[in-house]
């Protein structure tokens, strides 16, 4: 794996927030393991002078801003709205200088200013991780590829709804739109 140019590469972490990280049905690793790996990756990017983008999803208490298309299976939600802390990033993840993006869909590009943040900083490569592999990460990866970015997806920075679903994305979908790596593969030139 070649070294990444910190001036043209950004780390984008998807939905490492209280309400999603706490999901007990994540695989092949749990939410706290993804957060720990994400924190290490973010520190490496910051030390190299590369942007760190933290994306979280959130909705109004009455869900008026949530997608409402007819689907066969909708996520069960409390009628009183999600608790305020559900959308908050996990403690200790965000540092001064990080870019924050709030999304209201699975993917981080639709309806947000993510593309603007990246292009104005000269970023042409995004390194992705987060929860959930098959929803937020995959949707963001597909859109990034369609926007012309070089996409790198870090397997040990992701978890999905099941090991089988996670593995399917990494063996079948991601190699067609991205490079698949482990966090140990990410290196920058010495500062």
C-alpha positions, -999 to 999 in steps of 0.1 A, spaced: 0 0 0 15 34 -10 19 61 16 -9 86 16 -5 123 9 -18 141 41 -27 172 21 -50 152 -2 -63 125 21 -90 127 48 -103 102 73 -141 100 74 -156 82 103 -193 74 101 -218 74 130 -195 68 159 -221 81 182 -237 69 214 -269 55 201 -252 35 173 -220 24 190 -241 9 219 -259 -15 195 -253 -50 209 -258 -67 176 -227 -55 157 -202 -78 141 -174 -89 135 -165 -65 163 -185 -45 188 -189 -7 188 -163 1 214 -137 -18 194 -145 3 163 -143 35 184 -109 25 198 -96 18 163 -112 50 150 -95 71 178 -61 57 169 -66 63 132 -78 98 139 -47 106 160 -25 93 131 -43 115 106 -41 146 129 -4 140 136 2 139 98 -18 171 93 -46 153 74 -82 162 79 -105 142 102 -142 143 94 -166 130 120 -201 123 106 -231 116 127 -268 111 120 -296 129 138 -333 137 134 -358 161 149 -378 147 178 -409 144 156 -388 127 128 -401 153 103 -366 153 87 -363 115 84 -366 98 50 -402 86 47 -404 65 16 -424 33 17 -402 4 26 -408 -32 37 -387 -29 69 -385 4 89 -362 9 119 -383 8 151 -381 42 168 -395 55 200 -426 76 194 -413 103 217 -382 108 196 -346 97 201 -328 107 233 -306 137 229 -275 117 237 -283 92 209 -268 115 182 -238 127 202 -204 115 192 -188 91 216 -167 108 243 -131 116 234 -135 112 197 -137 148 185 -107 171 188 -102 208 179 -99 212 142 -120 182 132 -147 187 106 -182 178 117 -210 167 93 -246 160 104 -265 138 80 -301 127 78 -296 97 54 -274 67 55 -247 83 33 -226 113 43 -228 131 10 -265 135 3 -279 167 17 -247 177 35 -216 199 29 -191 170 30 -181 173 -6 -176 211 -2 -154 206 29 -132 180 11 -128 197 -23 -120 231 -7 -92 214 12 -78 197 -19 -88 162 -8 -91 136 -35 -88 104 -13 -111 95 15 -103 68 41 -136 54 55 -146 36 86 -175 34 110 -208 18 118 -226 3 100 -206 -14 73 -237 -21 51 -255 12 56 -237 44 65 -202 32 54 -214 15 22 -237 43 12 -209 69 17 -184 48 -1 -206 44 -32 -214 81 -33 -177 90 -28 -168 68 -57 -196 84 -78 -182 118 -69 -148 108 -83 -129 103 -50 -103 76 -45 -119 55 -17 -101 34 9 -122 14 33 -105 2 65 -119 -32 75 -109 -31 111 -126 3 115 -160 -11 106 -188 -32 120 -221 -43 105 -254 -59 115 -238 -94 111 -205 -109 103 -220 -123 71 -233 -89 59 -200 -72 68 -180 -99 50 -202 -97 19 -196 -59 16 -158 -64 20 -155 -93 -4 -180 -83 -31 -190 -46 -31 -160 -27 -17 -132 -41 -40 -152 -28 -70 -153 8 -57 -124 11 -33 -92 -3 -20 -97 -24 11 -70 -22 38 -64 -27 75 -55 3 98 -19 -9 100 -17 -4 62 -22 34 65 10 53 65 21 89 58 55 103 49 75 113 79 67 149 90 
